[in-house]
Amino acid sequence: MTPTVTLEVRDLSTHFHASGTTLKAVDGVSFSVARGKVLGLVGESGSGKTVTGFSIMRLVDPPGFIAGGSILFQGLDLARISNEEMRRLRGNRIAMIFQDPMMTLNPVLRVDTQMVETILAHESTSREEARQRARDALGMVGIPSPDERLRSYPHQFSGGMRQRVAIAIAMLHRPELIIADEPTTALDVTIQGQILAEVQKLTRQFGTSLIWISHDLSVVAALADEIAVMYAGRLVEQGEVGEVLDRPLHPYTKGLIDSVPSRNRRGAPLRQIQGMTPSLANLPSGCSFRTRCPRAAEICQQAPATREWLPGHTARCHRPHHLVEEPA
């Protein structure tokens, strides 16, 4: 039985006008997330991961704008509904966990006020019931003494504690879709593991779909069902997480994996991807990765198309690993 698709993004493009030029921060991105599944969206800083998440939430401010494509949330195109319709969905059926928790929290309001008002904005329930749900949510993400902490202000929490509050707020309505933008970066390993366990339980119990934006491949490997790799605003590889990480096709994906410390190479120098991510204002012709790619050949001066090289495993590459011999 085919699982129900919660989100389907088709040819999404988000551009920014800057100094007389148009920067394609997201350029023709397509993917889908099934009910109860986790998609890991990975890549270096500047690859377009966060802008993709902001585009789905309709949070891109001028000079940025959604230039094309569709964002189908259970058949409803988020790119074309009114701001009021989007406001009713945002925080209720669709939630986002930001990398900076202060993008979620108001510094002059107590935590209980913020959490209770978040519930009452979308549901008809008593304040006492809303407060109890807020208390339970804080306990779920590992905040000790949740009754006392509800009466605190954001500045009275550490950075990691603020992030846990932001995660708890995102989970209040048990949304059908959560977009998490590197939410565990500021947390220690123990709390990170606890948060990942709670997120996995949420997807299993309530069928919540999750887009986990990260540069940490170890977290994505432990959490995600599928992985999508972004580079310079485009998806360059996508497939089942184990398949992609065990058998990467795109040289960029291979470079990301080789950059991760491994107990199998203890004491050996880490490999690194040569060069820097190119400016969106001056991308190389053809394949945007070719100037950094050890497998680049003359054909790479032509733009590659996304191709399904293996069942369910796509890559935007002329010379994928394992399938095409390395150039002499």
C-alpha positions as CSV (number, residue, x, y, z in Angstrom):
1,M,0.0,0.0,0.0
2,T,1.4,3.4,-1.0
3,P,1.7,5.8,1.9
4,T,-0.2,9.0,1.8
5,V,1.9,12.0,0.7
6,T,1.7,14.9,3.1
7,L,3.9,17.3,1.1
8,E,4.8,17.4,-2.5
9,V,7.2,20.2,-3.8
10,R,7.3,20.5,-7.5
11,D,9.9,22.7,-9.3
12,L,10.1,25.2,-6.5
13,S,12.2,28.3,-7.3
14,T,12.9,31.1,-4.8
15,H,14.8,34.1,-6.1
16,F,16.3,37.2,-4.5
17,H,16.9,40.5,-6.3
18,A,20.2,42.0,-5.3
19,S,22.3,44.8,-6.9
20,G,20.6,44.5,-10.2
21,T,20.9,40.7,-10.5
22,T,18.7,37.8,-9.6
23,L,20.1,35.1,-7.3
24,K,18.4,31.7,-7.6
25,A,18.6,30.5,-4.0
26,V,16.3,27.6,-4.7
27,D,16.3,26.5,-8.4
28,G,13.8,23.9,-9.5
29,V,13.7,21.8,-6.4
30,S,11.3,18.8,-6.3
31,F,10.7,16.3,-3.5
32,S,7.9,14.7,-1.5
33,V,7.4,13.6,2.1
34,A,5.0,10.8,3.0
35,R,2.9,10.6,6.1
36,G,4.9,9.6,9.1
37,K,8.2,9.8,7.2
38,V,11.4,11.9,7.7
39,L,13.2,13.6,4.9
40,G,16.8,14.7,5.7
41,L,17.7,17.8,3.7
42,V,21.5,18.2,3.8
43,G,24.2,20.4,2.3
44,E,26.8,23.0,3.1
45,S,25.9,26.5,4.4
46,G,24.5,28.5,1.5
47,S,23.2,25.5,-0.4
48,G,19.6,26.6,-0.1
49,K,18.3,24.3,2.6
50,T,16.9,26.9,4.9
51,V,15.4,29.0,2.1
52,T,13.6,25.9,0.9
53,G,12.1,25.5,4.4
54,F,11.2,29.2,4.6
55,S,9.6,29.0,1.2
56,I,7.3,26.1,2.3
57,M,6.3,28.1,5.3
58,R,5.8,31.3,3.2
59,L,8.3,33.2,5.3
60,V,10.5,34.5,2.6
61,D,10.6,38.3,2.9
62,P,11.5,40.8,0.1
63,P,13.8,41.1,-1.8
64,G,13.1,37.3,-1.9
65,F,10.1,35.8,-3.6
66,I,8.8,32.5,-4.7
67,A,9.4,32.6,-8.5
68,G,7.7,29.4,-9.5
69,G,6.6,25.9,-8.8
70,S,4.1,24.5,-6.4
71,I,4.0,23.4,-2.7
72,L,1.2,20.9,-2.3
73,F,0.3,20.2,1.3
74,Q,-2.3,17.5,1.2
75,G,-3.3,18.8,-2.2
76,L,-3.5,22.4,-1.2
77,D,-1.0,24.6,-3.0
78,L,0.7,26.8,-0.3
79,A,2.3,29.0,-2.9
80,R,-1.1,30.2,-4.1
81,I,-3.3,30.5,-1.0
82,S,-4.0,33.8,0.8
83,N,-1.9,35.1,3.7
84,E,-4.8,34.6,6.0
85,E,-5.2,30.9,5.0
86,M,-1.5,30.4,5.4
87,R,-1.6,32.0,8.9
88,R,-4.3,29.5,10.0
89,L,-2.1,26.6,8.8
90,R,1.2,27.9,10.2
91,G,1.8,26.8,13.8
92,N,-1.2,24.6,13.7
93,R,-1.0,21.9,10.9
94,I,2.4,23.0,9.8
95,A,5.2,24.0,12.2
96,M,8.8,25.1,11.9
97,I,11.6,24.8,14.4
98,F,14.2,27.5,13.8
99,Q,17.9,27.2,14.3
100,D,17.8,30.4,16.5
101,P,15.1,29.8,19.2
102,M,14.7,33.6,19.6
103,M,13.0,33.6,16.2
104,T,10.2,31.7,18.0
105,L,10.3,33.2,21.5
106,N,9.2,36.7,22.5
107,P,11.8,37.9,25.1
108,V,9.3,40.1,27.0
109,L,6.6,37.4,27.6
110,R,6.7,34.5,30.0
111,V,7.0,31.0,28.5
112,D,3.5,30.0,29.8
113,T,1.9,33.0,28.1
114,Q,3.5,32.2,24.8
115,M,2.7,28.5,24.9
116,V,-0.9,29.0,26.1
117,E,-1.6,31.7,23.5
118,T,-0.2,29.5,20.8
119,I,-2.8,26.8,21.7
120,L,-5.7,29.2,22.1
121,A,-4.9,30.8,18.7
122,H,-5.9,27.6,16.9
123,E,-8.2,25.7,19.4
124,S,-11.2,26.2,21.6
125,T,-10.1,25.0,25.0
126,S,-9.8,26.3,28.5
127,R,-6.7,28.1,29.7
128,E,-6.1,25.4,32.4
129,E,-6.2,22.6,29.8
130,A,-3.8,24.7,27.5
131,R,-1.5,25.2,30.4
132,Q,-1.4,21.5,31.2
133,R,-0.6,20.7,27.6
134,A,2.2,23.3,27.7
135,R,3.6,21.7,30.9
136,D,3.5,18.2,29.4
137,A,5.3,19.5,26.3
138,L,8.1,21.0,28.3
139,G,8.5,17.7,30.2
140,M,8.5,15.8,26.9
141,V,11.6,17.7,25.6
142,G,13.5,17.2,28.9
143,I,13.1,20.5,30.7
144,P,13.2,19.8,34.5
145,S,10.6,21.4,36.9
146,P,8.2,22.3,34.0
147,D,5.7,24.0,36.3
148,E,8.4,26.4,37.6
149,R,9.9,26.9,34.1
150,L,6.5,27.9,32.6
151,R,6.7,31.0,34.8
152,S,10.2,31.9,33.5
153,Y,11.2,34.4,30.7
154,P,13.3,33.3,27.8
155,H,16.4,35.2,29.0
156,Q,16.3,33.0,32.2
157,F,17.0,29.9,30.0
158,S,20.3,28.8,28.5
159,G,20.6,28.6,24.7
160,G,20.0,24.9,24.7
161,M,17.0,25.2,27.0
162,R,15.5,27.9,24.8
163,Q,15.8,25.6,21.9
164,R,14.0,22.9,23.8
165,V,11.1,25.3,24.5
166,A,11.0,26.2,20.8
167,I,10.8,22.5,19.9
168,A,8.0,22.0,22.5
169,I,6.0,24.9,21.0
170,A,6.3,23.3,17.5
171,M,4.9,20.0,18.9
172,L,2.0,21.5,20.8
173,H,-0.7,20.9,18.1
174,R,0.8,17.6,16.9
175,P,1.1,19.1,13.4
176,E,0.9,17.0,10.2
177,L,4.2,18.5,9.0
178,I,7.2,19.9,10.9
179,I,10.2,21.6,9.3
180,A,13.2,21.5,11.6
181,D,16.1,23.8,10.7
182,E,19.1,22.3,12.5
183,P,17.2,22.4,15.8
184,T,19.7,20.3,17.9
185,T,22.9,22.2,16.9
186,A,23.0,24.0,20.3
187,L,22.2,20.9,22.4
188,D,24.5,18.5,24.1
189,V,24.6,14.9,22.8
190,T,22.4,13.5,25.6
191,I,19.6,16.0,25.1
192,Q,20.0,15.7,21.3
193,G,19.4,12.0,21.6
194,Q,16.3,12.6,23.7
195,I,14.9,15.1,21.2
196,L,15.5,12.8,18.3
197,A,13.7,10.0,20.2
198,E,10.7,12.2,20.9
199,V,10.6,13.3,17.2
200,Q,10.7,9.7,16.0
201,K,7.9,8.8,18.5
202,L,5.8,11.7,17.2
203,T,6.2,10.5,13.6
204,R,5.2,7.0,14.5
205,Q,2.3,7.7,16.9
206,F,0.7,10.6,15.0
207,G,1.8,10.2,11.4
208,T,3.7,13.5,11.5
209,S,5.8,14.1,8.5
210,L,9.2,15.8,9.1
211,I,11.8,17.7,7.0
212,W,15.0,17.7,9.0
213,I,17.4,20.3,7.7
214,S,21.0,19.6,8.8
215,H,24.6,19.5,7.8
216,D,25.2,16.7,10.3
217,L,25.1,13.4,8.4
218,S,25.3,11.3,11.5
219,V,22.0,12.8,12.9
220,V,20.3,12.4,9.5
221,A,21.5,8.8,9.2
222,A,19.9,8.0,12.6
223,L,16.7,9.8,12.0
224,A,15.7,10.1,8.3
225,D,14.0,7.6,6.0
226,E,15.1,9.5,2.9
227,I,17.8,12.0,2.2
228,A,18.0,14.9,-0.3
229,V,21.3,16.6,-0.9
230,M,21.4,20.2,-2.0
231,Y,24.2,22.2,-3.7
232,A,24.0,25.8,-5.0
233,G,20.2,25.8,-4.8
234,R,19.6,22.5,-6.5
235,L,19.0,18.9,-5.4
236,V,21.9,16.9,-6.7
237,E,21.0,13.5,-5.1
238,Q,18.0,11.9,-3.5
239,G,17.0,8.4,-2.3
240,E,16.6,6.1,0.7
241,V,19.0,7.2,3.4
242,G,20.9,3.9,3.8
243,E,21.3,3.6,0.0
244,V,22.6,7.1,-0.5
245,L,25.0,7.1,2.5
246,D,26.3,3.6,1.6
247,R,26.5,4.1,-2.1
248,P,26.6,7.8,-2.9
249,L,26.4,8.6,-6.6
250,H,27.1,12.3,-6.8
251,P,30.7,13.4,-6.1
252,Y,29.4,16.1,-3.8
253,T,27.6,13.6,-1.6
254,K,30.7,11.4,-1.5
255,G,32.7,14.5,-0.4
256,L,30.3,15.2,2.4
257,I,30.5,11.6,3.7
258,D,34.3,11.5,3.4
259,S,34.5,14.7,5.5
260,V,32.8,13.0,8.5
261,P,35.1,11.6,11.2
262,S,34.9,7.8,11.2
263,R,36.1,5.2,13.7
264,N,37.2,3.1,10.7
265,R,39.8,5.7,9.8
266,R,41.1,6.5,13.3
267,G,44.2,8.7,13.1
268,A,43.8,9.3,9.4
269,P,43.5,12.9,8.1
270,L,40.0,13.9,7.1
271,R,39.3,14.3,3.5
272,Q,37.8,17.6,2.4
273,I,36.0,19.0,-0.6
274,Q,38.3,21.3,-2.4
275,G,37.4,25.0,-3.0
276,M,34.5,27.0,-1.8
277,T,30.8,27.0,-2.5
278,P,30.4,29.3,-5.6
279,S,28.5,32.6,-5.4
280,L,25.0,32.4,-6.6
281,A,25.8,35.5,-8.7
282,N,28.5,33.7,-10.5
283,L,27.8,30.0,-10.8
284,P,30.0,27.9,-13.1
285,S,28.4,27.0,-16.5
286,G,27.1,23.4,-16.8
287,C,27.4,21.5,-13.6
288,S,27.7,24.0,-10.7
289,F,30.0,21.5,-8.8
290,R,32.4,20.9,-11.7
291,T,35.1,23.3,-10.5
292,R,35.4,21.4,-7.2
293,C,34.8,17.9,-8.6
294,P,37.6,15.3,-8.8
295,R,35.6,13.4,-11.5
296,A,34.9,16.5,-13.7
297,A,35.3,15.9,-17.5
298,E,34.5,17.8,-20.6
299,I,30.9,16.7,-20.6
300,C,30.4,18.5,-17.2
301,Q,30.4,21.8,-19.0
302,Q,26.9,20.9,-20.0
303,A,24.2,21.1,-17.4
304,P,23.3,17.6,-16.2
305,A,19.6,16.5,-15.8
306,T,18.3,14.6,-12.8
307,R,18.3,10.9,-13.6
308,E,17.2,7.8,-11.8
309,W,20.4,5.8,-12.0
310,L,19.2,3.1,-9.5
311,P,15.7,2.2,-8.4
312,G,14.5,5.1,-6.2
313,H,17.9,6.7,-6.3
314,T,18.4,9.9,-8.4
315,A,21.4,12.1,-9.0
316,R,22.1,15.2,-11.1
317,C,25.4,14.1,-12.5
318,H,27.0,13.0,-15.8
319,R,29.6,10.7,-14.1
320,P,28.2,9.2,-10.9
321,H,30.3,7.1,-8.6
322,H,30.0,3.3,-8.9
323,L,28.3,3.6,-12.3
324,V,30.7,5.5,-14.5
325,E,34.5,5.1,-14.6
326,E,36.6,7.9,-13.3
327,P,38.2,10.0,-16.1
328,A,41.8,9.1,-16.9
